[in-house]
Amino acid sequence: MFGKCMDLSIIIVNYNSKDKALNCLKSIEQADLSWINYEIIVVDNNSRDGIAEAVKNQFPKVKFIQSDRNRGMGGGNNLGARGAAGEYLLIINPDTILRSDSIRKMFDSYKADPQIGLLGPKLIYRNGQLQYSCHRFPKLLTPIYRRTFLGKFAERHLNDFLLKDYDHESARQVDWVQGSCILIRKSLFTDLAGFDERFFMYFEDTDLCRRILQVGLKVIYEPMAVVIHDHERASAAGNWYIAPFTNRLSQIHLASWIKYFIKWKFRANL
């Protein structure tokens, strides 16, 4: 059991996702957090959805940070972390909904092992279906297989990437977890200089987990903590052969993929 001396900063980065962000805030408000001192920080990436006024009116205790530009997911979370007072950071996407005990269970697992650097919960869709959110590191062609018809011929490759060789019902050490909901000590996040902002969006979570493993700490997937992730693969919308030319998120994903493998010298593993 943890006392009120422990401090947590919950960071949400918004970009034109006001309704989802407000639902996320409601779920935090309804969660059992009586055991911890915490703050909530909303960073707005210069969107035009009226979230500043909505947060002020509905959640006056929330710390609101207005960015002067769209910094991307990594940059927005870095901005929030710089303004955070907590010893721990819970970084969550605006399209997540926390269960009452989600944060507590994440902390229970995190504090049980001092070698844990970063921890992610089990993510599920609204219908309760498992979302594959912990992975092995991608290989060079993994994004191509995931987004084109070539994936039909690479089922074994994709199953390996998605860790389909286990049932996702027990905690285990993994290569990386999706950044949709992660718990990390602020000191570690600061020591690692946060998310690498060369990744505007996509691969920033993969890269962070890789750097955590590089310093000898663990990345843990904890299915006892469950978070609803109302996820839409917007970057995969449209025909695969047209999307790189017409879909801005597909273009960003492609750019991050290239930057990631250049940074890590095309090595699939550490």
N, C-alpha and C positions, 0 to 999 in steps of 0.2 A: 504494500500500500504506500502511496506517495502523498506527501503532505503539501501544504500550500506554499512551501518555500521554493518549489519547482516552478519555473516560469516557462511559458510557451507562447510563441508568436505564430498565429495562423495567417498565412499569406495567400491571398487570392488575386490573380491578375485578370483583369477584365478587358476585353476588346469587343465592343458591340454585342455583349452577351448579357445585358442587364437582367432580363427575366430569369435566366438560369443562375446568375450570380446571386440574385435576391433569394431564390429558392435554396441555394447553398447556404446562405447566411441564416435562413430560417432553420435549417437542419442543425446548424451549429448552436443556435440559440436554444433549441430543444434538446440538445445532447446533455448528458450528465458530465458536467465539468466542474462540479462543486469541490473536487479534490485538488484542483490546480489553479494557480493564478495565471491568467492568460489575457492576451490581447488579440484582436482581429485587425488585420491590415488589408485594405483593398487598394490595389494599384490599378489605376485606369490608364491604359495605353493610348491616350488621346483619342478615345472613341467619341461618337456623337449620339449616344443613346440615352442621355439624361441620367446616368447612374449616380452622378455626384449628388444631385438633389434627392434622388430616391433613397440613397444610403443615409443621407443626413436626416431625412424625415422618418425613416423606418428603423434605422439602426444608429442612433446618435452616438453610441459609445464606440463605434468602429472608427479606427484611424484611417483616414482617406488620403491617398497620395495621388496627385494628378501629374502624370508624366506629360512632358511637352511634345512628345512624339511617340510613335509606336515602336517600342524597343524590342518587340518579340517576346516570346515566353521566357526565355532565359534572362534577357535584359530587364524585363518587368519584375521578375522575381528577385533579381539582384538588387534592384532599386528598393523593393520591399524589405529585403534582408538588411540593407544598410540602415533602414529606419526602425528595425526590430529591436525590442528590449529583452526578448526571451532568451533563455539559455538553450532552448530547442526551437527548431523551425518545423512547422507542419505546412508544407507547400501543397496546395490543392487547386485543381482547376475549377472554374466557375460552374462547370457542368457535372459536378459531383454532389451527391447527397449523403451525408453522414448518418449512420445509425447512432442511437443513443450511446452505445458503448464502444464505438469504433476507435476513438482516440485513446480511451483507457486501455483497450486491448493492444493497441500498437505500442503504447508506453510500457506495458507489462513485459512484452517481448523484447523491446529495445533495451530496457534496463537490466534484463536478466543476463546479458552477455556484453561485457565492456569492449569486446572485439567487433561489435556491430557498428558499422559506419553509417549505413542507410537502410531504412526498412520501408517496405511497401505493403499495403493490405491486399486482400482479395477484392478484385473489382468485378462487379456483376452489372448486367444490363437491367433495365427497369423490369423486364419480365422474369428476372431472377437467373437468367442464363449466365454461365461463367464467361467472363471476358479474359482472354489469354493476355495477361499483363506482366508476366515474368518470362524472361527469355534467355537464350544463349546469345552470345555476341553475333551480330550479323556477319555473313560472309559477303564478298564483293557483289555477288549477283542476287543476294536475298531480296533487296527492294524490287528488282526487276521481276523476280518470280512472284512476289506478292501482288504486283500490280498489273501483270500482263497474263496473256493466255499461256505463257511458258510455265506458269505455276502448275498447270495440269500435269506437266511432265517432271515436276520436282517436288512431288508430295512428300517424299522422305526428307528432303532438305528442309521444307517448311515445317514439318512435324518436329524435326529436331530443333529448329529455331524457336518454335512455340512451346517447347518442353511438353509435348503431348505424350511423352513416355512415362508420365506420372499423373496422378489424379488431382493434383492441385488442392488437396485437402489436408496436407501436413506442411508445417513450416520447413523451409529448406534454404540453403545458400544458393544463390543464382548469380549469373553474370550481371544482369541488370533488370530493373523494374521500370515500368512506365512512370513518367513524372507527373501523372494525373493526381497522385496522392502519395507523398513521401514524407518521412520523418527523418530528421538529421540534426545533430548538434550544431548550433550556430558557429562554435569555434572551429569545427571541422570544415563547415561550409566556407568560412572566412579564410582559413588556412589554404584551402584549395582555390581561392579567388572565385568561388561561386560557379555559376554556369558559364561556360565559354561562350561569349557573345558573338563569336563568328557564326554560331548556329542560331539564326534568327528564330527558327522554329524547326522542330524535329531533330533528333540525334543529340540534343543538348542533355537529355537524361541518360542516354547510352554513354555519352562521353564522361559525364560526372561519375557514373557508377564505375566506369573503367578506371578513372583516376583514384577512386576510393580503394578499389582492389589493388591498385599499384602501390599504395602506401601500406598495404598489409592488413586492411580492415575488410569486414564482410558486408555484402549486400544480401539482405534477407527478405524473403517473401513470407508473409504471415497471414494465412487464410482464416485464422480465428477472428481477425478484424475484417469486417466486410463493409465496403463502400459502394454505393450505386453510382455508376458512371454512365451518364446519358450521352453516350459517345456517338458521333457521326464522323465517318471517315471522309471529310470534305475534300481532302487532297486526292482521293481516289474516285471522285465523282466523274462521270462521263466515260467515254470510250478511252481505253488506255493509250491508243495511238494518237488521240486528239488532245487529251488532257495536258501533256507537257507544253502545248502551244496555246491553250485557252484557259487553263485552270491555274490561277496564281499560286494556290497552295501546292499544286503538283510541282510547279516550277521551284518553289521554295524547298520542297522535300528533295527534289533532285539536286539542288545546289548544296543542301546540307549533307546529303549522301556523299557527294564528291569531296566536300571539305573534310568530312569525317575520315574517309579512307586516306586522304592525303595526309592529314594530321597524324594518323596512326601508321603511316608508311605501308598501307595496304595489308597490315597484319590483322587476321581475323581474331586472334587471341593475344593475351599479354605476352 
